[in-house]
């Protein structure tokens, strides 16, 4: 069973439907006991960074997530959920994230209209099982105004080019993040979610 964390942000049901269609035994929950019993944790999210962190604290989920990651459980952050994995965000202020990975979330400059909503190409930065079967140039769907400025380049599995290299897929050990929405990215997104399934088994 995989736990999709419900902490009062959008896009939960789309993520659940995508995993369910792939045959995952998935549950939407904010209960620590269920999260602790799960084989993997999915952290989705759409919206503002500060509100998301406030909600994680409100539901007593921050320590729960950290404890499960420390035990080696796979944690997969999607869109805002990926951004929350990092140290801090500069979205309308400066806010601390979960601090599981090193890096900061910064705003696109004025050369790009934000929020950016649309498709862009994945460019692999290195080989990793998370991108098995994915070719350079496959398109995925983004909705974001901020992007990761990573401290550890080795964490970046794939990026997209916006005039600046935007980390699109990150991974360090059992922590994985995707800035785009795999559940809205057609066949490429489904291949990526299938790779997640293989890593959980």
Backbone as a printed PyTorch tensor [residue, N CA C, xyz], in Angstrom:
tensor([[[  0.8440,  -1.1930,   0.0000],
         [  0.0000,   0.0000,   0.0000],
         [  0.8860,   1.2530,   0.0000]],

        [[  0.5500,   2.1900,  -0.8950],
         [  1.2560,   3.4680,  -0.8940],
         [  0.3320,   4.5410,  -0.3140]],

        [[  0.9260,   5.4690,   0.4200],
         [  0.1610,   6.5260,   1.0740],
         [  0.3270,   7.8230,   0.3030]],

        [[ -0.7790,   8.3590,  -0.2030],
         [ -0.7910,   9.6810,  -0.8270],
         [ -1.2200,  10.6670,   0.2500]],

        [[ -0.3070,  11.5400,   0.6260],
         [ -0.5590,  12.3960,   1.7800],
         [ -1.5620,  13.4940,   1.4380]],

        [[ -2.6080,  13.5480,   2.2440],
         [ -3.6520,  14.5670,   2.1140],
         [ -3.4120,  15.6210,   3.1880]],

        [[ -2.9640,  16.8070,   2.7600],
         [ -2.6910,  17.8630,   3.7310],
         [ -3.3280,  19.1820,   3.3090]],

        [[ -4.4640,  19.0590,   2.6140],
         [ -5.2600,  20.2340,   2.3120],
         [ -4.8190,  21.0300,   1.1060]],

        [[ -4.0840,  20.4020,   0.1840],
         [ -3.6970,  21.0720,  -1.0570],
         [ -4.3310,  20.3350,  -2.2350]],

        [[ -4.3100,  20.9650,  -3.4030],
         [ -5.0010,  20.4090,  -4.5610],
         [ -4.2780,  19.2480,  -5.2240]],

        [[ -4.9650,  18.6750,  -6.2020],
         [ -4.4200,  17.6730,  -7.1070],
         [ -4.3020,  16.2750,  -6.5230]],

        [[ -4.8570,  16.0460,  -5.3430],
         [ -4.7590,  14.7320,  -4.7100],
         [ -5.4650,  13.6680,  -5.5440]],

        [[ -6.6830,  13.9730,  -6.0040],
         [ -7.4750,  12.9410,  -6.6750],
         [ -6.8990,  12.5540,  -8.0290]],

        [[ -6.3300,  13.5330,  -8.7550],
         [ -5.6970,  13.1990, -10.0360],
         [ -4.5220,  12.2520,  -9.8350]],

        [[ -3.7540,  12.5010,  -8.7950],
         [ -2.6100,  11.6340,  -8.4850],
         [ -3.1020,  10.2420,  -8.0950]],

        [[ -4.1230,  10.1900,  -7.2560],
         [ -4.6930,   8.8950,  -6.8390],
         [ -5.1930,   8.1110,  -8.0560]],

        [[ -5.9170,   8.7920,  -8.9550],
         [ -6.4570,   8.1210, -10.1420],
         [ -5.3510,   7.5540, -11.0110]],

        [[ -4.2640,   8.3180, -11.1920],
         [ -3.1540,   7.8490, -12.0200],
         [ -2.5210,   6.5940, -11.4280]],

        [[ -2.2580,   6.6070, -10.1440],
         [ -1.6620,   5.4310,  -9.5050],
         [ -2.6380,   4.2570,  -9.5010]],

        [[ -3.9030,   4.5490,  -9.2680],
         [ -4.9200,   3.4970,  -9.2640],
         [ -5.0300,   2.8330, -10.6360]],

        [[ -4.9440,   3.6360, -11.6930],
         [ -5.0230,   3.0880, -13.0530],
         [ -3.8530,   2.1790, -13.3850]],

        [[ -2.7490,   2.3700, -12.6930],
         [ -1.5790,   1.5040, -12.8910],
         [ -1.6190,   0.2690, -11.9940]],

        [[ -2.6720,   0.1550, -11.2160],
         [ -2.8250,  -1.0290, -10.3720],
         [ -2.2210,  -0.9060,  -8.9850]],

        [[ -1.8310,   0.2980,  -8.5890],
         [ -1.3040,   0.5010,  -7.2450],
         [ -2.4020,   0.3190,  -6.2030]],

        [[ -2.0490,  -0.2150,  -5.0700],
         [ -2.9120,  -0.1880,  -3.8940],
         [ -2.6060,   1.1180,  -3.1810]],

        [[ -3.4040,   2.1450,  -3.4650],
         [ -3.1170,   3.4830,  -2.9500],
         [ -4.2280,   3.9440,  -2.0170]],

        [[ -3.8370,   4.7470,  -1.0380],
         [ -4.8100,   5.3230,  -0.1240],
         [ -4.4660,   6.7960,   0.0810]],

        [[ -5.4950,   7.6410,   0.1180],
         [ -5.3170,   9.0650,   0.4350],
         [ -5.5010,   9.2190,   1.9380]],

        [[ -4.4980,   9.7540,   2.6180],
         [ -4.5680,   9.7760,   4.0810],
         [ -3.7200,  10.8920,   4.6730]],

        [[ -4.0800,  11.3060,   5.8760],
         [ -3.2320,  12.1800,   6.6860],
         [ -2.9550,  11.5190,   8.0400]],

        [[ -3.2590,  10.2190,   8.1220],
         [ -3.0840,   9.4900,   9.3790],
         [ -1.6820,   8.9010,   9.4770]],

        [[ -0.9970,   9.2290,  10.5560],
         [  0.3730,   8.7590,  10.7570],
         [  0.4540,   7.2330,  10.7370]],

        [[ -0.4960,   6.5720,  11.3430],
         [ -0.4500,   5.1070,  11.4260],
         [ -0.4620,   4.4710,  10.0350]],

        [[ -1.2920,   5.0080,   9.1450],
         [ -1.3460,   4.4660,   7.7720],
         [ -0.0690,   4.7950,   7.0000]],

        [[  0.4260,   6.0040,   7.1910],
         [  1.6570,   6.4000,   6.5050],
         [  2.8180,   5.5180,   6.9680]],

        [[  2.8710,   5.2460,   8.2660],
         [  3.9260,   4.3880,   8.8060],
         [  3.8500,   2.9690,   8.2550]],

        [[  2.6410,   2.4960,   7.9710],
         [  2.4640,   1.1290,   7.4580],
         [  2.7140,   1.0280,   5.9540]],

        [[  2.7290,   2.1560,   5.2640],
         [  2.8130,   2.1500,   3.7970],
         [  4.1820,   1.6790,   3.3200]],

        [[  4.2190,   1.2650,   2.0460],
         [  5.4860,   0.8660,   1.4320],
         [  6.1710,   2.0380,   0.7400]],

        [[  5.4420,   3.1190,   0.5060],
         [  5.9970,   4.3330,  -0.0920],
         [  5.0460,   5.4920,   0.1960]],

        [[  5.6080,   6.7130,   0.1280],
         [  4.8340,   7.9170,   0.4230],
         [  4.8600,   8.8370,  -0.7940]],

        [[  3.6870,   9.3190,  -1.1860],
         [  3.5740,  10.2890,  -2.2650],
         [  3.1660,  11.6250,  -1.6630]],

        [[  3.9330,  12.6630,  -2.0020],
         [  3.6360,  14.0120,  -1.5120],
         [  3.2870,  14.8910,  -2.7130]],

        [[  1.9810,  14.9970,  -3.0290],
         [  1.5720,  15.8570,  -4.1460],
         [  1.4730,  17.2990,  -3.6780]],

        [[  0.9960,  18.1710,  -4.5550],
         [  0.8000,  19.5430,  -4.1020],
         [  0.6700,  20.5390,  -5.2320]],

        [[ -0.2680,  21.4440,  -5.0680],
         [ -0.4500,  22.5980,  -5.9420],
         [ -0.7760,  23.7720,  -5.0340]],

        [[ -0.1270,  24.9160,  -5.2680],
         [ -0.4340,  26.0820,  -4.4530],
         [  0.8120,  26.7410,  -3.9240]],

        [[  0.6680,  27.4240,  -2.7850],
         [  1.7480,  28.2210,  -2.2160],
         [  2.5820,  27.4080,  -1.2380]],

        [[  3.8910,  27.6330,  -1.2860],
         [  4.8520,  26.8890,  -0.4620],
         [  4.5490,  27.0450,   1.0330]],

        [[  4.3970,  28.2830,   1.4940],
         [  4.1650,  28.5190,   2.9300],
         [  2.8920,  27.8360,   3.4040]],

        [[  1.8210,  27.9640,   2.6440],
         [  0.5550,  27.3310,   3.0370],
         [  0.7180,  25.8140,   3.1370]],

        [[  1.4550,  25.2440,   2.2010],
         [  1.6640,  23.7970,   2.2090],
         [  2.4370,  23.3690,   3.4500]],

        [[  3.5250,  24.0760,   3.7810],
         [  4.2880,  23.7260,   4.9790],
         [  3.4500,  23.9220,   6.2370]],

        [[  2.6830,  25.0060,   6.2930],
         [  1.8050,  25.2380,   7.4510],
         [  0.8440,  24.0700,   7.6270]],

        [[  0.2920,  23.5840,   6.5210],
         [ -0.6560,  22.4690,   6.5980],
         [  0.0170,  21.1750,   7.0300]],

        [[  1.2520,  20.9490,   6.5690],
         [  1.9810,  19.7490,   7.0110],
         [  2.2010,  19.7860,   8.5190]],

        [[  2.5640,  20.9500,   9.0370],
         [  2.7240,  21.0780,  10.4950],
         [  1.3800,  20.9230,  11.2110]],

        [[  0.3510,  21.5380,  10.6520],
         [ -0.9810,  21.4690,  11.2680],
         [ -1.4670,  20.0280,  11.4060]],

        [[ -1.1520,  19.1980,  10.4100],
         [ -1.5660,  17.7930,  10.4350],
         [ -0.5150,  16.8820,  11.0780]],

        [[  0.4940,  17.4800,  11.6880],
         [  1.5480,  16.7220,  12.3930],
         [  2.2440,  15.7080,  11.4750]],

        [[  2.5230,  16.1640,  10.2540],
         [  3.0780,  15.2510,   9.2550],
         [  4.5690,  15.4670,   8.9850]],

        [[  5.1260,  16.5680,   9.4450],
         [  6.5280,  16.8570,   9.1190],
         [  7.4520,  15.8070,   9.7220]],

        [[  7.3290,  15.5550,  11.0170],
         [  8.1810,  14.5480,  11.6530],
         [  7.8730,  13.1510,  11.1340]],

        [[  6.6100,  12.9060,  10.8340],
         [  6.2080,  11.6050,  10.2740],
         [  6.9380,  11.3390,   8.9610]],

        [[  6.9560,  12.3290,   8.0920],
         [  7.6390,  12.1770,   6.8030],
         [  9.1300,  11.9590,   7.0190]],

        [[  9.7390,  12.7830,   7.8610],
         [ 11.1810,  12.6760,   8.1040],
         [ 11.5500,  11.3160,   8.6990]],

        [[ 10.7490,  10.8360,   9.6440],
         [ 11.0330,   9.5430,  10.2780],
         [ 10.9580,   8.3980,   9.2730]],

        [[  9.9670,   8.4380,   8.4030],
         [  9.8190,   7.3730,   7.4030],
         [ 10.9620,   7.4030,   6.3830]],

        [[ 11.3650,   8.5940,   5.9830],
         [ 12.5000,   8.7140,   5.0550],
         [ 13.7690,   8.1880,   5.7080]],

        [[ 13.9700,   8.5070,   6.9850],
         [ 15.1590,   8.0400,   7.7070],
         [ 15.2120,   6.5150,   7.7760]],

        [[ 14.0440,   5.8820,   7.7450],
         [ 13.9810,   4.4180,   7.7710],
         [ 14.2060,   3.7980,   6.3960]],

        [[ 14.3380,   4.6620,   5.3650],
         [ 14.6140,   4.1660,   4.0260],
         [ 13.4050,   4.0350,   3.1290]],

        [[ 12.2470,   4.4850,   3.6000],
         [ 11.0340,   4.3950,   2.7810],
         [ 11.1040,   5.3910,   1.6290]],

        [[ 10.5890,   4.9890,   0.4640],
         [ 10.5940,   5.8650,  -0.6990],
         [  9.5990,   7.0080,  -0.5090]],

        [[ 10.0770,   8.2230,  -0.7480],
         [  9.2440,   9.4230,  -0.7240],
         [  9.3000,  10.0680,  -2.0970]],

        [[  8.1380,  10.3300,  -2.6750],
         [  8.0390,  10.8610,  -4.0280],
         [  7.2320,  12.1500,  -4.0010]],

        [[  7.8900,  13.2960,  -4.2430],
         [  7.2260,  14.5910,  -4.2620],
         [  6.9060,  15.0380,  -5.6710]],

        [[  5.6880,  15.5310,  -5.8820],
         [  5.2220,  15.9550,  -7.2000],
         [  4.9070,  17.4490,  -7.1780]],

        [[  5.4800,  18.2060,  -8.1350],
         [  5.2420,  19.6420,  -8.3020],
         [  5.5900,  20.3890,  -7.0190]],

        [[  4.6450,  21.0310,  -6.3640],
         [  4.9340,  21.6900,  -5.0970],
         [  5.4960,  20.6920,  -4.0920]],

        [[  5.0140,  19.4550,  -4.1570],
         [  5.5320,  18.4160,  -3.2680],
         [  7.0240,  18.1960,  -3.4320]],

        [[  7.5360,  18.3350,  -4.6610],
         [  8.9820,  18.2620,  -4.8690],
         [  9.6750,  19.4450,  -4.2260]],

        [[  9.1190,  20.6550,  -4.3970],
         [  9.7590,  21.8450,  -3.8480],
         [  9.8550,  21.7750,  -2.3250]],

        [[  8.8590,  21.1730,  -1.6900],
         [  8.8480,  21.0680,  -0.2330],
         [  9.9770,  20.1930,   0.3060]],

        [[ 10.5500,  19.3460,  -0.5410],
         [ 11.6310,  18.4610,  -0.1070],
         [ 12.8960,  19.2350,   0.2450]],

        [[ 12.9950,  20.4700,  -0.2360],
         [ 14.2450,  21.2100,  -0.1370],
         [ 14.2750,  22.1510,   1.0730]],

        [[ 15.3900,  22.8770,   1.2030],
         [ 15.6440,  23.6420,   2.4200],
         [ 14.7360,  24.8490,   2.5990]],

        [[ 14.5500,  25.6070,   1.5180],
         [ 13.7420,  26.8210,   1.6700],
         [ 13.2010,  27.2870,   0.3260]],

        [[ 12.1870,  28.1380,   0.4180],
         [ 11.5910,  28.7610,  -0.7570],
         [ 11.5680,  30.2700,  -0.5670]],

        [[ 11.6840,  30.9860,  -1.6880],
         [ 11.6090,  32.4460,  -1.6730],
         [ 10.2900,  32.9200,  -2.3040]],

        [[  9.2520,  32.1280,  -2.1360],
         [  7.9390,  32.4790,  -2.6740],
         [  7.2070,  33.3920,  -1.6930]],

        [[  7.0900,  34.6740,  -2.0520],
         [  6.4040,  35.6570,  -1.2000],
         [  6.9850,  35.6860,   0.2110]],

        [[  8.3040,  35.7250,   0.2850],
         [  8.9940,  35.7100,   1.5760],
         [ 10.0840,  34.6580,   1.5520]],

        [[ 10.5000,  34.2270,   2.7120],
         [ 11.4880,  33.1540,   2.8150],
         [ 10.9810,  32.1390,   3.8290]],

        [[ 10.7900,  30.9130,   3.3620],
         [ 10.1380,  29.8970,   4.1860],
         [ 10.9430,  28.6020,   4.1670]],

        [[ 11.0500,  27.9710,   5.3280],
         [ 11.7590,  26.7030,   5.4280],
         [ 10.9060,  25.5610,   4.9060]],

        [[ 11.5590,  24.6420,   4.1730],
         [ 10.8990,  23.4280,   3.7180],
         [ 11.2440,  22.2630,   4.6220]],

        [[ 11.0980,  21.0430,   4.0930],
         [ 11.3830,  19.8500,   4.8830],
         [ 12.8800,  19.6520,   5.1020]],

        [[ 13.7070,  20.2190,   4.2280],
         [ 15.1530,  20.1210,   4.4020],
         [ 15.7220,  18.7340,   4.1840]],

        [[ 15.0330,  17.9140,   3.4110],
         [ 15.5190,  16.5540,   3.1330],
         [ 16.5870,  16.5590,   2.0490]],

        [[ 16.5410,  17.5550,   1.1850],
         [ 17.5310,  17.7360,   0.1240],
         [ 18.0240,  19.1750,   0.1710]],

        [[ 19.2170,  19.4060,  -0.3840],
         [ 19.8110,  20.7330,  -0.3200],
         [ 19.4860,  21.5490,  -1.5700]],

        [[ 18.9890,  22.7490,  -1.3570],
         [ 18.6620,  23.6330,  -2.4630],
         [ 17.5720,  24.6080,  -2.0600]],

        [[ 17.3610,  25.6080,  -2.9190],
         [ 16.3650,  26.6380,  -2.6530],
         [ 15.4330,  26.7860,  -3.8520]],

        [[ 14.2120,  27.2010,  -3.5690],
         [ 13.2030,  27.4130,  -4.6020],
         [ 13.1430,  28.9080,  -4.9060]],

        [[ 13.3830,  29.2540,  -6.1730],
         [ 13.4610,  30.6630,  -6.5740],
         [ 12.4850,  30.9340,  -7.7270]],

        [[ 12.1720,  32.2010,  -7.9260],
         [ 11.2010,  32.5920,  -8.9530],
         [ 11.8850,  32.7430, -10.3090]],

        [[ 11.1670,  32.3760, -11.3580],
         [ 11.6480,  32.6800, -12.7010],
         [ 11.8090,  34.1860, -12.8610]],

        [[ 12.7750,  34.6070, -13.6690],
         [ 12.8980,  36.0400, -13.9220],
         [ 11.8120,  36.4910, -14.9060]],

        [[ 11.8160,  37.7700, -15.2120],
         [ 10.7260,  38.3550, -15.9920],
         [ 10.7260,  37.9440, -17.4630]],

        [[ 11.7300,  37.1790, -17.8910],
         [ 11.7700,  36.7410, -19.2870],
         [ 10.7610,  35.6290, -19.5650]],

        [[ 10.2290,  35.0240, -18.5070],
         [  9.2470,  33.9460, -18.6680],
         [  7.9430,  34.3620, -18.0030]],

        [[  6.8700,  34.2620, -18.7510],
         [  5.5560,  34.5600, -18.1840],
         [  5.2030,  33.5090, -17.1370]],

        [[  4.7850,  33.9700, -15.9770],
         [  4.3990,  33.0480, -14.9140],
         [  2.9690,  33.3310, -14.4640]],

        [[  2.2500,  32.3230, -13.9770],
         [  2.7310,  30.9460, -13.8730],
         [  2.9190,  30.3160, -15.2510]],

        [[  4.0090,  29.5410, -15.3680],
         [  4.2210,  28.8070, -16.6150],
         [  3.3290,  27.5740, -16.6070]],

        [[  2.5260,  27.4450, -17.6470],
         [  1.6680,  26.2670, -17.7960],
         [  1.8820,  25.7290, -19.2030]],

        [[  2.4340,  24.5270, -19.2930],
         [  2.6320,  23.9520, -20.6100],
         [  3.6350,  22.8220, -20.6200]],

        [[  3.8940,  22.3550, -21.8340],
         [  4.7380,  21.1840, -22.0360],
         [  6.1750,  21.6150, -22.3010]],

        [[  7.0980,  20.8180, -21.8150],
         [  8.5040,  21.0400, -22.1330],
         [  9.2300,  19.7030, -22.1780]],

        [[ 10.4050,  19.7260, -22.8130],
         [ 11.1660,  18.4900, -23.0250],
         [ 11.9880,  18.1230, -21.7920]],

        [[ 12.0660,  16.8260, -21.5610],
         [ 12.9840,  16.3030, -20.5600],
         [ 14.3390,  16.0440, -21.2010]],

        [[ 15.3890,  16.4770, -20.5300],
         [ 16.7550,  16.2010, -20.9660],
         [ 17.4480,  15.4920, -19.8060]],

        [[ 17.8930,  14.2730, -20.0530],
         [ 18.4930,  13.4920, -18.9820],
         [ 19.8800,  14.0270, -18.6270]],

        [[ 20.1020,  14.2070, -17.3330],
         [ 21.4100,  14.6330, -16.8390],
         [ 22.2860,  13.4360, -16.4960]],

        [[ 21.6470,  12.3090, -16.2070],
         [ 22.3880,  11.0880, -15.9090],
         [ 21.4360,   9.9050, -16.0170]],

        [[ 22.0060,   8.7240, -16.0580],
         [ 21.1920,   7.5160, -16.0730],
         [ 20.7300,   7.1920, -14.6590]],

        [[ 19.4910,   6.7740, -14.5530],
         [ 18.9260,   6.4040, -13.2630],
         [ 17.7100,   5.5320, -13.5520]],

        [[ 17.4110,   4.6260, -12.6430],
         [ 16.2730,   3.7300, -12.8700],
         [ 14.9520,   4.4820, -12.9620]],

        [[ 14.8930,   5.6830, -12.4010],
         [ 13.6510,   6.4470, -12.4690],
         [ 13.3400,   6.8930, -13.8980]],

        [[ 14.3590,   7.0140, -14.7560],
         [ 14.1250,   7.4270, -16.1400],
         [ 14.3530,   6.2700, -17.1250]],

        [[ 14.2500,   5.0660, -16.6410],
         [ 14.3640,   3.8920, -17.5160],
         [ 13.2760,   3.9450, -18.5940]],

        [[ 13.6800,   3.7850, -19.8530],
         [ 12.7210,   3.7920, -20.9530],
         [ 12.2970,   5.1700, -21.4090]],

        [[ 12.8590,   6.2270, -20.8120],
         [ 12.5540,   7.6110, -21.1890],
         [ 13.6630,   8.1330, -22.0960]],

        [[ 13.2880,   8.6840, -23.2300],
         [ 14.2580,   9.2400, -24.1740],
         [ 14.3660,  10.7470, -24.0090]],

        [[ 15.5250,  11.2880, -24.3160],
         [ 15.6820,  12.7410, -24.3470],
         [ 14.6690,  13.3450, -25.3260]],

        [[ 14.0440,  14.4350, -24.9110],
         [ 13.1030,  15.1150, -25.7910],
         [ 11.6560,  14.7290, -25.5740]],

        [[ 11.3900,  13.7650, -24.6690],
         [  9.9900,  13.4440, -24.3670],
         [  9.3850,  14.6000, -23.5620]],

        [[  8.1100,  14.8630, -23.8210],
         [  7.4550,  16.0300, -23.2230],
         [  6.6960,  15.6600, -21.9460]],

        [[  6.7500,  16.5870, -20.9890],
         [  5.9710,  16.4660, -19.7610],
         [  5.3140,  17.8150, -19.4730]],

        [[  4.3230,  17.7950, -18.5870],
         [  3.4770,  18.9730, -18.3790],
         [  3.7890,  19.6770, -17.0580]],

        [[  4.1230,  20.9650, -17.1590],
         [  4.4940,  21.7900, -16.0080],
         [  3.4120,  22.8190, -15.6980]],

        [[  3.2770,  23.1380, -14.4090],
         [  2.5160,  24.3100, -13.9540],
         [  3.2930,  24.8860, -12.7790]],

        [[  4.0460,  25.9630, -12.9940],
         [  4.8500,  26.5020, -11.8950],
         [  5.3510,  27.9080, -12.2080]],

        [[  5.6480,  28.6380, -11.1310],
         [  6.2310,  29.9690, -11.2260],
         [  7.6220,  30.0100, -10.6000]],

        [[  7.9650,  28.9730,  -9.8600],
         [  9.2310,  28.8790,  -9.1430],
         [  9.9250,  27.5830,  -9.5310]],

        [[ 11.2420,  27.5680,  -9.3740],
         [ 12.0010,  26.3660,  -9.7340],
         [ 13.1320,  26.1460,  -8.7450]],

        [[ 13.6810,  24.9630,  -8.7860],
         [ 14.7430,  24.5770,  -7.8640],
         [ 16.1040,  25.0800,  -8.3120]],

        [[ 16.8000,  25.7120,  -7.3910],
         [ 18.2130,  26.0270,  -7.5530],
         [ 18.9500,  25.0340,  -6.6550]],

        [[ 19.4190,  23.9500,  -7.2540],
         [ 19.9790,  22.8400,  -6.4800],
         [ 21.3990,  23.1410,  -6.0240]],

        [[ 21.7400,  22.6490,  -4.8440],
         [ 23.1130,  22.7620,  -4.3510],
         [ 23.9580,  21.5750,  -4.8140]],

        [[ 23.3240,  20.4080,  -4.9120],
         [ 24.0460,  19.2030,  -5.3170],
         [ 23.6170,  18.8010,  -6.7290]],

        [[ 24.4750,  19.0440,  -7.7010],
         [ 24.1420,  18.7290,  -9.0890],
         [ 23.9060,  17.2320,  -9.2830]],

        [[ 24.5120,  16.4110,  -8.4290],
         [ 24.3290,  14.9600,  -8.5430],
         [ 22.8920,  14.5460,  -8.2450]],

        [[ 22.1250,  15.4200,  -7.5940],
         [ 20.7200,  15.0940,  -7.3040],
         [ 19.8350,  15.2260,  -8.5420]],

        [[ 20.3150,  15.9020,  -9.5790],
         [ 19.4880,  16.1770, -10.7550],
         [ 19.5790,  15.0190, -11.7400]],

        [[ 18.4460,  14.3890, -11.9970],
         [ 18.3620,  13.2710, -12.9380],
         [ 18.0050,  13.7720, -14.3320]],

        [[ 17.1170,  14.7740, -14.4060],
         [ 16.7060,  15.3380, -15.6980],
         [ 16.3130,  16.7910, -15.4880]],

        [[ 16.4440,  17.5650, -16.5570],
         [ 16.0850,  18.9790, -16.4730],
         [ 15.3220,  19.3830, -17.7250]],

        [[ 14.7570,  20.5770, -17.6980],
         [ 14.1340,  21.1880, -18.8680],
         [ 14.7600,  22.5610, -19.0600]],

        [[ 14.8180,  22.9930, -20.3000],
         [ 15.5010,  24.2420, -20.6350],
         [ 14.4910,  25.3760, -20.7610]],

        [[ 14.6310,  26.3660, -19.8890],
         [ 13.7990,  27.5760, -19.9340],
         [ 14.6670,  28.8150, -20.1030]],

        [[ 15.8190,  28.6470, -20.7630],
         [ 16.8210,  29.6960, -20.7690],
         [ 17.7340,  29.5180, -19.5720]],

        [[ 17.2140,  28.8940, -18.5380],
         [ 17.9610,  28.3980, -17.3940],
         [ 17.5950,  26.9170, -17.2740]],

        [[ 18.5560,  26.1080, -16.8360],
         [ 18.2880,  24.6770, -16.6790],
         [ 17.4570,  24.4650, -15.4110]],

        [[ 16.2290,  24.0330, -15.6090],
         [ 15.3030,  23.8170, -14.4990],
         [ 15.2750,  22.3320, -14.1490]],

        [[ 15.7010,  21.9640, -12.9320],
         [ 15.6220,  20.5560, -12.5420],
         [ 14.1820,  20.0510, -12.6370]],

        [[ 14.0030,  19.0030, -13.4170],
         [ 12.6630,  18.4390, -13.6160],
         [ 12.4600,  17.1660, -12.8090]],

        [[ 13.5210,  16.3620, -12.6830],
         [ 13.4840,  15.1460, -11.8630],
         [ 14.7240,  15.1560, -10.9750]],

        [[ 14.5210,  14.9620,  -9.6910],
         [ 15.6330,  14.8700,  -8.7560],
         [ 15.5360,  13.5540,  -7.9880]],

        [[ 16.7030,  13.0940,  -7.5550],
         [ 16.7120,  11.8980,  -6.7220],
         [ 17.9720,  11.8620,  -5.8750]],

        [[ 17.7880,  11.5480,  -4.6190],
         [ 18.8990,  11.1730,  -3.7470],
         [ 18.4340,   9.9720,  -2.9380]],

        [[ 19.0110,   8.8260,  -3.2360],
         [ 18.6670,   7.5790,  -2.5380],
         [ 17.1630,   7.3130,  -2.6370]],

        [[ 16.4500,   7.3310,  -1.5040],
         [ 15.0230,   6.9960,  -1.4820],
         [ 14.1090,   8.2090,  -1.6130]],

        [[ 14.6830,   9.3700,  -1.9470],
         [ 13.8870,  10.5960,  -2.1060],
         [ 13.8780,  10.9910,  -3.5760]],

        [[ 12.6850,  11.1100,  -4.1460],
         [ 12.5130,  11.4250,  -5.5690],
         [ 11.5590,  12.6100,  -5.6860]],

        [[ 11.8350,  13.4990,  -6.6280],
         [ 10.9220,  14.6040,  -6.8920],
         [ 10.7820,  14.8650,  -8.3790]],

        [[  9.5890,  15.2660,  -8.7830],
         [  9.3280,  15.6890, -10.1600],
         [  8.6340,  17.0420, -10.1190]],

        [[  9.2230,  18.0400, -10.8020],
         [  8.6450,  19.3850, -10.8060],
         [  7.3700,  19.4420, -11.6360]],

        [[  7.2610,  18.5950, -12.6300],
         [  6.0900,  18.5480, -13.5010],
         [  5.0500,  17.5920, -12.9140]],

        [[  3.9540,  17.4360, -13.6450],
         [  2.8700,  16.5430, -13.2180],
         [  2.8990,  15.2680, -14.0540]],

        [[  3.4700,  14.1780, -13.5490],
         [  3.4700,  12.9340, -14.3270],
         [  2.0580,  12.4310, -14.6060]],

        [[  1.1410,  12.7020, -13.6830],
         [ -0.2440,  12.2260, -13.8560],
         [ -0.9670,  12.9700, -14.9630]],

        [[ -0.3750,  14.0780, -15.4640],
         [ -0.9730,  14.8310, -16.5750],
         [ -0.0890,  14.8080, -17.8140]],

        [[  0.9270,  13.9340, -17.8040],
         [  1.9470,  13.9450, -18.8620],
         [  1.8640,  12.7530, -19.8070]],

        [[  0.6520,  12.2350, -20.0110],
         [  0.4330,  11.2070, -21.0250],
         [  1.2770,   9.9620, -20.8210]],

        [[  1.7110,   9.3680, -21.9500],
         [  2.4500,   8.1080, -21.9020],
         [  3.7740,   8.2550, -21.1690]],

        [[  4.4390,   9.3880, -21.3390],
         [  5.7150,   9.5940, -20.6450],
         [  5.5090,   9.6070, -19.1370]],

        [[  4.4810,  10.3040, -18.6960],
         [  4.1810,  10.3310, -17.2700],
         [  3.8650,   8.9570, -16.7210]],

        [[  3.1210,   8.1670, -17.4800],
         [  2.7770,   6.8240, -17.0230],
         [  4.0110,   5.9250, -16.9480]],

        [[  4.9310,   6.1040, -17.8950],
         [  6.1830,   5.3280, -17.8370],
         [  6.9630,   5.6700, -16.5770]],

        [[  7.0050,   6.9510, -16.2410],
         [  7.7190,   7.3650, -15.0410],
         [  7.0690,   6.8070, -13.7800]],

        [[  5.7420,   6.8270, -13.7230],
         [  5.0490,   6.2740, -12.5600],
         [  5.2400,   4.7650, -12.4810]],

        [[  5.3010,   4.1130, -13.6400],
         [  5.5680,   2.6720, -13.6650],
         [  6.9600,   2.3860, -13.1100]],

        [[  7.9210,   3.2600, -13.4230],
         [  9.2670,   3.0930, -12.8680],
         [  9.2580,   3.2440, -11.3460]],

        [[  8.4310,   4.1650, -10.8550],
         [  8.2720,   4.3130,  -9.4060],
         [  7.7580,   3.0000,  -8.8090]],

        [[  6.7700,   2.4100,  -9.4810],
         [  6.2010,   1.1500,  -9.0000],
         [  7.2840,   0.0780,  -8.8910]],

        [[  8.1450,  -0.0070,  -9.9190],
         [  9.2080,  -1.0050,  -9.9060],
         [ 10.1820,  -0.7730,  -8.7550]],

        [[ 10.4080,   0.4720,  -8.4070],
         [ 11.3270,   0.7910,  -7.3140],
         [ 10.7280,   0.4660,  -5.9540]],

        [[  9.4050,   0.4830,  -5.8590],
         [  8.7420,   0.1780,  -4.5920],
         [  8.7390,  -1.3250,  -4.3170]],

        [[  8.6620,  -2.1200,  -5.3800],
         [  8.5580,  -3.5840,  -5.1990],
         [  9.7770,  -4.1680,  -4.4990]]])
